Amino acid sequence: MNYQIVVGLEVHVELSTKSKIFCSCTTEFGGEPNTHVCPVCSGMPGVLPVLNKKVVDFAVRAGLATNCEITRFNKFDRKNYFYPDLPKAYQVSQLYLPICRNGKVEIEVDGVKKYIGIHEIHMEEDAGKLVHDPWDDCTLVDYNRCGVPLLEIVSEPDFRSAEEVVAYLTKLRETMMYLGVSDCKMQEGSMRADVNISVMPMGSTKFGTRTEMKNMNSFKAIYRAIKYESKRQIEVLEAGGVVTQETRRWDDNKDASFAMRSKENAQDYRYFPEPDLLPIEISEEWIEDAKRNMPELPEAKRARYISEFGLSEYDASVITAERQIAYLFEDATAICGKPKEVCNLVMGELMRLMSDTGTLAEELDIDPKKIADIIELIDSGKINRNVGKEVFEAVFKENVDPVKYVEEKGLMMLDDDSLVEDTIDEVISNNPKSIEDLKAGKDKAKGFLVGQTMKALKGKANPQTVNKILNEKLAKILK
């Protein structure tokens, strides 16, 4: 029997606010364990939470960008459960009146577009972090993350392949970063997903029993987990077994999932309205103000780059994949007015150096004027493209001034045709075999002569000038 996989996602996005959702503790990542903590976020008796308005602003912005309805009157609820990283033994979340509902996000896989429904987006507080110490065979708790504001973006079960899931997560990550809502650093847990998977016979409309894999923070791992878990469920059903609703742990090293505990339902959490927080009323003026201040999102930016700058669809998609790179491209283009040259430098040298050095986009600190200066040096014929690559690497690694660097290193191209001519004469004289090869129709010998000339001139000659003078001399020799 053929089976269809069904996937739904609960994506947790940590918000880029400076302070936590209900207290003034910093949300900065890292720090010594249990130093970003106060009586409020550590759940001490007698304390009262105060809502961070920026969290609501970010939620409204995220809802508008994902085509959601904004709930004008929404409130918080208590989700009760005991876990060592949750000091209050409950989490403040939104069950009954979440801030955003009924949205959708368009994705494209293999040229086919479809909408993924968003059931809701709700605000909540993050839990702490358990640190397992294998040496002392114990588990420690770090409460620094406790109370960091989250948006939980709950999709409809509309995914039918792992590829669709990755396309959705990629688009969601781009959108949240461009909105300034979150840095979405998956390696730091700023964006992570709970993946709900079930399978059903092809053509059926009745969903199978689902399993859940929690807190996954790698697109690659999510893709592999969906492939494995759907295959496991199919094998269970084919053998006459029954899939159990449970939470499973994904082990990326073993490329397999393992049962952890039975899956909870909403009633297990004994939700009730949060008594210490007032409901939130969102006015039309609030929403209109959020719409006016929405930044240009990746999809619109890609379309503009194609129409305004003449970039290819592929180039535009690569440039806009990271907000910092897109802004660097735009700023450099605004200075020099040469978008395709900037694009080539960014997609070539910048991304190569980022890969070689393990530099993330958010860590880039390059002055766009320096990129524009390099392009002007190349276009004006003062340096060639190879020197341009060297200068860009110096800018990337040492933050040098391109013009001064070229002058101090003596990298300016020669503006002396007579010297080029004399050098070519010497190269021809020293390589009689290359002339014989050319007479025999071996055109590659010309490239060798060009290379020897550039080498003799230490790369400072204009390649066009070298080719022009060499062609003139060879025409006389070979006629």
C-alpha positions in Angstrom: 0.0 0.0 0.0 1.2 3.5 -0.8 1.3 6.0 2.0 1.1 9.8 2.2 3.0 11.5 5.0 1.4 14.4 6.9 3.4 16.9 8.8 2.5 19.8 11.1 5.0 22.2 12.7 5.2 24.2 15.9 8.0 26.7 15.3 9.4 28.5 18.3 11.1 31.9 17.6 12.9 33.7 20.3 12.3 37.4 20.0 15.1 40.0 19.7 13.9 42.2 22.6 16.5 43.5 25.0 14.6 42.3 28.1 12.5 39.3 28.9 8.8 39.1 28.4 7.7 39.8 32.0 10.8 41.3 33.7 13.8 43.5 33.0 16.4 40.7 32.8 18.6 40.7 29.7 17.8 38.3 26.9 21.5 38.3 25.8 22.7 34.8 24.7 25.3 33.2 26.9 26.7 34.5 30.1 27.6 32.5 33.2 24.8 30.1 34.2 22.0 31.6 36.3 23.2 35.2 36.1 20.4 36.6 33.8 17.8 35.8 36.5 15.6 37.7 38.9 12.8 36.8 41.3 10.2 37.2 38.5 11.7 34.9 35.9 12.9 32.4 38.5 9.4 32.0 39.9 9.8 33.3 43.4 6.6 33.6 45.6 4.8 36.9 45.7 6.2 38.5 42.5 4.1 39.9 39.7 4.9 39.9 35.9 4.8 43.1 33.8 4.3 42.5 30.0 7.0 43.8 27.7 5.0 45.8 25.0 7.8 45.2 22.4 6.8 41.5 22.5 3.3 42.4 21.4 4.6 44.7 18.7 6.7 41.9 17.3 3.8 39.5 17.4 1.6 41.9 15.5 4.4 42.4 12.9 4.9 38.7 12.5 1.2 38.1 12.1 0.8 40.7 9.4 3.8 39.3 7.5 2.2 35.8 7.5 -1.2 37.0 6.5 -2.9 36.3 9.8 -5.9 37.9 11.4 -4.9 39.9 14.5 -7.0 39.1 17.5 -8.1 42.5 18.8 -8.8 41.2 22.3 -6.4 38.5 23.4 -5.1 37.2 26.8 -2.6 35.0 28.5 -3.2 31.5 30.0 -1.3 29.3 32.4 0.0 26.0 31.1 0.7 23.8 34.1 3.4 21.2 34.1 6.4 20.3 36.2 9.8 20.1 34.6 13.1 21.0 36.2 13.8 23.9 33.8 10.4 25.5 34.6 10.8 27.0 38.1 7.2 28.2 38.4 5.8 24.7 37.5 3.7 26.5 34.8 4.4 28.4 31.6 2.6 31.7 30.7 1.2 31.1 27.2 -1.9 31.7 25.1 -4.4 28.9 24.4 -7.9 30.4 24.2 -7.3 33.8 22.5 -3.9 33.8 20.7 -2.8 37.0 19.2 -2.7 35.8 15.6 -4.9 33.3 13.7 -5.8 31.9 10.3 -2.7 32.9 8.4 -0.9 31.4 5.4 2.6 31.3 3.8 3.2 30.5 0.2 6.1 28.1 -0.6 7.6 26.7 -3.8 9.1 23.2 -4.3 10.3 22.0 -7.7 8.5 24.9 -9.4 5.1 24.1 -7.7 3.6 26.7 -5.4 1.2 26.0 -2.5 0.0 27.6 0.6 0.7 26.3 4.1 -2.0 27.4 6.6 -1.0 28.9 9.9 -3.4 27.9 12.6 -2.2 30.5 15.1 0.7 32.5 16.5 0.8 32.9 20.2 3.1 34.6 22.7 4.7 32.8 25.5 7.8 32.6 27.8 10.7 30.2 27.2 11.9 27.7 29.7 15.4 27.3 31.1 17.9 24.8 29.8 19.0 21.4 31.2 22.7 20.7 30.9 23.6 17.0 31.1 27.0 16.4 32.7 28.3 12.9 31.6 31.4 13.2 33.9 29.5 13.6 37.1 26.4 11.7 35.9 24.1 14.5 36.8 21.8 17.2 35.2 22.3 20.9 35.9 19.8 23.7 35.3 20.6 27.1 33.7 17.7 29.6 34.1 19.2 32.3 31.9 16.8 31.5 29.1 13.8 31.3 31.4 11.3 34.1 30.5 12.9 35.0 27.2 9.9 35.9 24.9 8.8 33.4 22.3 6.4 33.3 19.4 5.0 29.9 18.7 3.9 29.6 15.1 1.6 26.7 14.7 1.0 25.4 11.2 -1.9 23.4 9.9 -1.0 19.8 8.9 -0.5 20.8 5.3 3.0 19.5 4.6 3.2 16.4 2.4 7.0 16.1 2.1 10.2 16.9 3.9 11.1 19.2 1.1 8.0 21.3 1.7 8.9 21.5 5.4 12.4 22.8 4.6 11.0 25.4 2.1 8.5 26.7 4.7 11.1 26.9 7.5 13.5 28.7 5.1 10.9 31.3 4.2 9.7 31.7 7.8 13.3 32.2 8.9 13.9 34.9 6.2 10.7 36.6 7.1 11.4 36.8 10.8 14.9 38.1 10.3 13.8 40.8 7.8 11.1 41.9 10.2 13.8 42.3 12.9 11.6 40.1 15.1 14.3 37.5 15.7 17.9 36.7 14.7 16.8 33.1 14.1 20.2 31.7 15.1 19.3 28.1 15.0 22.7 27.1 16.6 21.7 29.2 19.6 18.2 27.9 19.8 16.6 31.2 18.6 14.6 29.2 16.1 13.6 25.6 16.7 10.7 23.4 15.6 8.5 20.6 17.1 7.8 18.3 14.2 4.5 16.3 14.2 4.5 13.4 11.7 1.8 10.8 10.7 1.2 8.7 7.7 -2.1 7.7 6.0 -3.0 5.5 3.0 -2.8 7.4 -0.3 -6.2 8.9 -1.1 -7.4 8.8 2.5 -8.7 11.9 4.3 -8.3 10.4 7.8 -5.0 11.3 9.4 -3.0 8.6 11.1 -1.7 8.7 14.7 1.1 11.3 15.0 4.4 11.4 16.8 6.3 14.5 17.8 10.0 15.3 17.8 10.7 18.4 19.9 13.2 21.3 19.8 14.9 20.5 16.5 17.2 23.3 15.4 18.7 22.2 12.1 17.0 22.1 8.7 19.2 19.1 7.8 18.2 17.2 10.9 14.5 18.0 10.4 14.7 16.7 6.9 16.3 13.5 7.9 14.0 13.0 10.9 10.9 13.3 8.7 12.3 10.8 6.2 13.2 8.3 9.0 10.1 8.7 11.1 7.6 8.4 8.2 9.4 5.2 7.0 9.3 3.8 10.6 5.6 4.4 10.9 4.9 2.8 7.5 6.9 -0.3 8.5 4.9 -0.5 11.8 1.6 -0.4 9.9 2.8 -2.8 7.2 3.7 -5.3 9.9 0.2 -5.1 11.4 1.2 -2.9 14.3 -0.2 0.3 15.7 1.6 3.7 15.8 1.6 5.1 19.3 1.0 8.8 20.0 4.3 9.8 21.7 7.1 12.3 21.9 10.3 10.9 20.3 13.9 12.1 20.5 15.9 12.5 17.3 19.5 11.3 17.5 21.4 12.9 14.6 24.4 10.7 15.1 22.5 7.5 14.9 20.1 8.8 12.3 17.1 7.5 14.2 14.3 8.5 16.6 13.7 7.0 20.0 10.5 7.0 22.2 10.7 9.4 25.2 7.2 9.6 26.7 3.6 9.5 25.8 2.3 12.6 24.0 0.4 15.1 26.2 -3.0 16.6 25.2 -4.2 20.1 26.0 -6.3 18.8 29.0 -3.2 17.4 30.6 -1.8 20.9 31.0 -4.9 22.2 33.0 -4.9 25.5 31.2 -6.7 28.4 32.9 -6.6 32.2 32.4 -3.4 33.9 33.8 -4.7 35.8 36.8 -1.7 38.2 37.1 -1.9 39.7 33.6 -4.6 41.9 32.1 -6.1 41.1 28.7 -4.5 42.9 25.7 -6.6 45.2 23.5 -5.1 45.9 20.1 -6.5 49.0 18.3 -6.8 49.7 14.6 -4.3 52.5 15.0 -1.8 50.0 16.5 -2.2 47.7 13.5 -2.1 50.5 10.9 1.1 51.8 12.5 2.6 48.3 12.3 1.7 48.1 8.6 3.3 51.5 7.9 6.5 50.4 9.5 6.8 47.0 7.9 10.2 46.6 6.1 10.5 45.2 2.6 10.3 41.4 2.9 12.5 39.0 1.0 10.0 38.1 -1.7 9.4 41.7 -2.6 13.1 42.5 -2.4 13.9 39.6 -4.8 11.3 40.9 -7.3 12.7 44.4 -7.1 16.3 43.2 -7.6 15.3 41.4 -10.7 13.3 44.3 -12.2 15.4 47.2 -11.0 18.9 45.8 -11.0 18.6 43.2 -13.8 19.8 40.4 -11.5 18.8 36.8 -12.4 16.3 35.0 -10.3 19.0 32.8 -8.8 21.3 35.7 -8.0 18.5 37.6 -6.4 17.5 34.6 -4.2 21.1 34.1 -3.0 21.7 37.8 -2.2 18.4 38.1 -0.3 18.8 34.9 1.7 20.4 36.8 4.5 19.3 40.3 5.5 22.8 41.6 6.3 24.1 40.5 2.8 21.1 42.1 1.1 21.6 45.4 2.9 25.4 45.3 2.1 24.6 44.7 -1.6 22.0 47.6 -1.7 24.3 50.1 0.1 27.3 49.3 -2.1 25.1 49.5 -5.2 23.8 52.9 -4.1 27.3 54.2 -3.9 28.8 52.9 -7.1 25.7 52.3 -9.2 27.0 49.0 -10.5 24.6 46.3 -9.1 25.9 43.4 -11.3 29.5 44.0 -10.3 28.5 44.2 -6.6 26.5 41.0 -7.0 29.4 39.2 -8.5 31.8 40.3 -5.8 29.4 39.4 -3.0 28.4 36.0 -4.4 31.9 35.2 -5.4 34.6 36.5 -3.0 32.4 37.4 0.0 30.6 34.1 0.3 33.9 32.2 -0.4 35.6 34.0 2.5 32.6 33.5 4.8 32.7 29.8 4.1 36.5 29.5 4.5 36.4 31.4 7.8 33.1 30.2 9.2 31.8 33.7 9.4 28.0 34.1 9.8 26.1 36.8 8.0 25.2 38.6 11.2 28.9 38.8 12.1 29.8 40.8 8.9 31.3 44.2 9.5 32.2 45.5 6.1 31.8 49.1 5.0 29.8 49.1 1.7 31.9 52.0 0.5 34.9 49.8 0.5 33.2 47.3 -1.8 32.2 50.2 -4.1 35.8 51.5 -4.0 37.2 48.1 -5.1 34.7 48.0 -8.0 35.7 51.5 -9.1 39.4 50.6 -9.0 38.7 47.6 -11.3 36.3 49.5 -13.7 38.7 52.4 -14.0 41.5 50.0 -15.0 43.7 50.9 -12.0 43.7 47.2 -10.8 42.8 44.0 -12.5 40.2 41.5 -11.2 42.8 39.2 -9.6 44.2 42.1 -7.6 40.6 43.1 -6.8 40.1 39.7 -5.1 43.3 40.2 -3.1 42.2 43.7 -2.0 38.7 42.4 -1.0 40.2 39.6 1.1 42.3 42.3 2.9 39.2 44.3 3.5 37.4 41.3 4.8 40.1 40.1 7.1 41.9 43.3 8.1 39.4 46.1 7.3 41.9 48.0 5.2 41.2 51.0 3.1 41.2 49.6 -0.6 42.7 52.7 -2.2 45.5 53.1 0.4 46.2 49.3 0.3 46.6 49.3 -3.5 49.0 52.3 -3.3 51.0 51.0 -0.4 51.4 47.5 -1.9 52.2 48.9 -5.4 49.3 47.0 -7.0 48.3 49.7 -9.4 48.3 48.5 -13.0 51.1 49.8 -15.3 50.2 52.6 -17.6 53.3 52.3 -19.7 52.7 50.7 -23.1 56.4 50.8 -24.0 57.3 48.7 -21.0 54.6 46.2 -21.9 55.9 46.1 -25.5 59.5 45.5 -24.4 58.4 42.8 -22.0 56.4 41.0 -24.7 59.5 41.2 -27.0 61.6 39.5 -24.3 58.9 36.8 -23.7 58.7 36.0 -27.4 62.4 35.9 -27.7 62.7 33.5 -24.7 60.0 31.1 -25.9 60.7 30.2 -29.5 58.8 26.9 -29.0 55.6 28.7 -28.3 56.0 30.5 -31.6 56.5 27.2 -33.4 53.4 25.8 -31.7 51.4 28.8 -32.9 52.6 28.3 -36.4 51.5 24.6 -36.1 48.0 25.8 -35.1 48.3 25.2 -31.4 46.4 28.3 -30.1 47.0 27.5 -26.4 50.5 28.7 -26.8 49.2 32.3 -27.0 47.7 32.0 -23.5 51.1 30.8 -22.3 52.8 33.9 -23.7 50.2 36.1 -22.1 50.8 34.4 -18.7 54.5 34.8 -19.0 54.1 38.5 -19.8 51.8 39.0 -16.8 54.2 37.1 -14.6 57.2 39.2 -15.7 55.2 42.4 -15.0 54.1 41.0 -11.6 50.5 41.1 -12.5 50.4 44.8 -12.8 49.8 45.1 -16.5 46.3 45.6 -18.0 45.4 42.2 -19.6 43.6 44.0 -22.4 46.7 46.0 -23.2 48.9 42.9 -23.1 46.6 41.0 -25.4 46.3 43.9 -27.9 50.1 44.4 -28.2 50.8 40.7 -28.3 48.2 40.1 -31.0 49.8 42.9 -33.1 53.3 41.4 -32.7 52.1 37.8 -33.4 50.3 39.0 -36.5 53.6 40.2 -37.9 55.5 37.1 -36.9 52.9 34.6 -38.2 51.9 36.2 -41.4 
